[in-house]
């Protein structure tokens, strides 16, 4: 754990540290988001529809175990994607960057 009380840095130094940390976290989250979007696109290509459409129609009665596992993984990817997008939006607001800009 870092002992922040022992650091004798002025506010400009702390602002720089925080800004760099935010910028690094944005890079990490953008990378994760790109992977999640690739994963979602793969599911959409395999099943020929969006998760929302699949949830509306439901899995076919003859769906195999893999389809059920894919559904759970796909829903988790969509949930995580929404979470990451929200975090990116908040972090980019801190740096004055638009949510869609890199």
C-alpha positions as CSV (number, residue, x, y, z in Angstrom):
1,X,0.0,0.0,0.0
2,X,1.3,3.5,-0.8
3,X,1.7,5.9,2.1
4,X,0.4,9.1,0.5
5,X,0.9,11.1,3.8
6,X,4.6,10.7,3.5
7,X,4.8,12.2,0.1
8,X,5.6,15.9,0.0
9,X,4.3,16.8,-3.5
10,X,2.6,19.9,-4.5
11,X,-0.9,19.9,-6.0
12,X,0.5,20.2,-9.6
13,X,2.5,17.0,-9.1
14,X,-0.5,15.2,-7.7
15,X,-2.6,16.4,-10.6
16,X,0.0,15.1,-13.1
17,X,0.1,11.7,-11.3
18,X,-3.7,11.4,-11.4
19,X,-3.9,12.5,-15.0
20,X,-1.3,9.9,-16.1
21,X,-3.1,7.3,-14.1
22,X,-6.4,8.2,-15.7
23,X,-4.8,8.2,-19.1
24,X,-3.3,4.7,-18.5
25,X,-6.6,3.3,-17.2
26,X,-8.4,4.7,-20.3
27,X,-5.9,2.8,-22.5
28,X,-6.5,-0.4,-20.6
29,X,-10.2,-0.1,-20.7
30,X,-10.2,0.8,-24.4
31,X,-8.3,-2.4,-25.1
32,X,-10.7,-4.4,-23.0
33,X,-13.6,-2.8,-24.7
34,X,-12.2,-3.6,-28.2
35,X,-11.9,-7.3,-27.2
36,X,-15.4,-7.4,-25.8
37,X,-16.7,-5.9,-29.0
38,X,-14.9,-8.5,-31.0
39,X,-16.4,-11.2,-28.8
40,X,-19.9,-9.8,-29.2
41,X,-19.4,-9.6,-32.9
42,X,-18.4,-13.2,-33.0
43,X,-21.5,-14.3,-31.1
44,X,-23.7,-12.1,-33.4
45,X,-22.1,-13.7,-36.5
46,X,-22.5,-17.2,-35.2
47,X,-26.1,-16.8,-34.2
48,X,-27.1,-14.3,-36.9
49,X,-28.7,-11.9,-34.5
50,X,-28.0,-9.5,-31.5
51,X,-28.3,-10.7,-27.9
52,X,-31.4,-8.5,-27.6
53,X,-33.0,-10.4,-30.5
54,X,-32.0,-13.8,-29.0
55,X,-33.5,-12.8,-25.7
56,X,-36.7,-11.8,-27.4
57,X,-37.0,-15.1,-29.4
58,X,-35.3,-17.3,-26.9
59,X,-33.0,-20.3,-27.5
60,X,-34.6,-23.0,-29.7
61,X,-35.9,-26.0,-27.8
62,X,-33.2,-28.1,-29.5
63,X,-30.4,-25.8,-28.4
64,X,-27.4,-27.8,-27.3
65,X,-25.2,-27.2,-24.2
66,X,-22.8,-25.0,-26.3
67,X,-25.6,-22.7,-27.2
68,X,-26.6,-22.3,-23.5
69,X,-23.0,-21.7,-22.6
70,X,-22.6,-19.2,-25.4
71,X,-25.7,-17.4,-24.2
72,X,-24.3,-17.0,-20.7
73,X,-20.9,-15.9,-22.0
74,X,-22.5,-13.5,-24.5
75,X,-24.7,-11.9,-21.8
76,X,-21.7,-11.5,-19.6
77,X,-19.8,-9.8,-22.4
78,X,-22.7,-7.4,-23.0
79,X,-22.9,-6.6,-19.3
80,X,-19.2,-6.0,-19.0
81,X,-19.1,-3.9,-22.2
82,X,-21.8,-1.6,-20.8
83,X,-19.8,-1.4,-17.5
84,X,-16.5,-0.6,-19.3
85,X,-18.2,2.0,-21.6
86,X,-19.6,3.7,-18.5
87,X,-16.2,3.8,-16.8
88,X,-14.5,5.1,-20.0
89,X,-17.1,7.8,-20.2
90,X,-16.5,8.9,-16.6
91,X,-12.7,8.8,-17.0
92,X,-12.7,10.7,-20.3
93,X,-14.9,13.3,-18.7
94,X,-12.2,13.8,-16.2
95,X,-9.6,14.4,-18.9
96,X,-11.9,16.6,-21.0
97,X,-12.0,14.0,-23.9
98,X,-15.2,13.1,-25.6
99,X,-16.5,9.6,-24.7
100,X,-16.1,8.4,-28.3
101,X,-12.7,9.9,-28.9
102,X,-9.4,8.2,-28.1
